[in-house]
Amino acid sequence: MQFQVSNEFIQQIKHLIKSEGDTSLQDMLSEIHFADVAEIISELNLSEATYLIKLLDSEKTSEALMELEEDFRERILENLSVKEIAEELEEMDSDDAADVVAELPNDRAEKVIAEIEDEKRAEEIKELLSYDEDTAGGLMAKELVKVKETWTVAGCVREMRRQAENVTRVHSIYVVDKQGKLKGRLSLKDLLTAPAKTHISDVYIPNVDYVDVDTEGEEVARVMQKYDLEAIPVVDHEGILVGRVTIDDIVDFIKDEAEKDYQLAAGISQDVEADDNIWELTRARLPWLILGLFGGLGSVFIMEGYEEALAKYKELFFFTPLIAAMAGNVGVQSSAIIVQGLANDVVKGSLFNRLLKEISLSLISGVTLGILVIIFGFFNGMEFLFSFTIAISMLFVIIVAALIGTFVPIILDKRGIDPAIATGPFITTSNDIFGIFLFFSIAKLILSF
């Protein structure tokens, strides 16, 4: 049965911490999964959480720490000594250890690495920190099982047993040459059925998907998704096997990227959490609000230029919000589809063909909505010419908004800018301005004012 963290259980933990019932705490939590321990810790205050981390065995708390929210983990680490942090890192996978070190201030990070007793582990962490965090090198872990093509099956099994002690999950067995260059992968079935004296070079599979240390995280995710991989090996520029990216790491990366894109689309310029301080939240949100303000002021100046028209056809004023809303909605729809397509690498082919497709879609939507406007005008006693003006204006506004929503993300992507920026206030504000300008320009042309 799945363990449930109840309020009564949390209160019992708090009571034991307050009374320093260390033995009882250790007995209660000894058989509990590290993910549940992390949930328990997250329900405690900082001093209580720190007490529990220091009390429990590092083998359990190291895993639990990685399940905590980053901000809370950083606050706990501030309350741990350099030696205590080093002990936690020695129990973590190398990629998780590197992530924790990256969260520390530079001077403290150096002291923590120097405190790690396992020199090989310290060097691995330093190597991982040298890569960009959003590349395969920054995402990979050093723990893996690899065998040399010159070994026999019997020797291979003995070596695999030794290596597997330090690997949490053995997804694949990789084959390398004497220089450590990736040659292929080894099927467990072939290994078990082959004679003991058979050389690995005679049974391994030479075809293996891999990525370079500088491969962008999005590309790593795309390859793993395309070929349905649980792990993918990572090689350096010389083809030497240096690590692997596992499915749990790439899922965390995708989740983080999705959260960033969602915030960007909502007009938040940096990664923030709901419990961040007011200054951080303001810095993230205010720039886009300022953009929206200038966009609104731009619309006001456009309408001021048609003051005489509004005096003669005051009904135009009442339809302005409708035109602006349609422009913004269509633009956001188009940009959202393109941004999703860019993320999934399905936006391909001729830009001209995409142009024709967007115009066709816009015509269908614009004509349908225009007819509905004319019908609305008929039942509300509006002049046909006026209703026709609104309908034609809406048609052109929808076409332009769709084109802006389609091609702005593509252009941003080609220039190395996150296209998700084009699904939020940026696209809405620009389409509002273009929409109102087109509305009054077309109205002036048809109604002759």
Buried (B, 14 or more C-beta within 10 A) or exposed (E): EEBEBEEEBBEBBBEBBEEEBEEBBEEBBEEBBBEBBBBBBBBBEEEBBBBBBBBBEBEBBBBBBBBBEBEBBEBBBEBBEBEBBBBBBBBBBBBBBBBBBEEBEEEBBBBBBEBBEEEEBBEBBEBBBEBEBBBBBBBBBBBBBBBBBEBBBEBBBEBBEEBBEEBEEBBBBBBBBEEBBBBBBBBEEBBEEBEEEBBBBEBBEEEBEBBBBBBEBBBBBBBBBEEEBEBBBBBBEEBBBBBBBBBBBBEBBBEBBEEBBEBBBEBBBBBBEEEBEEEEBEBBBEBBEEBBEEBEEBBEEBBEEBEEBBEEBEBBEEBBEBBBBBBBBBBBBBBBBBBBBBBEEEBEEEEEEBEEEBBEBBBEBBBEBBEEBBEEBEEEEBEEEBBBBBBBBBBBBBBBBBBBBBBBBBEBBEEEEBBBBBBBBBBBBBBBBBBBBBBBBBBBEBBEB
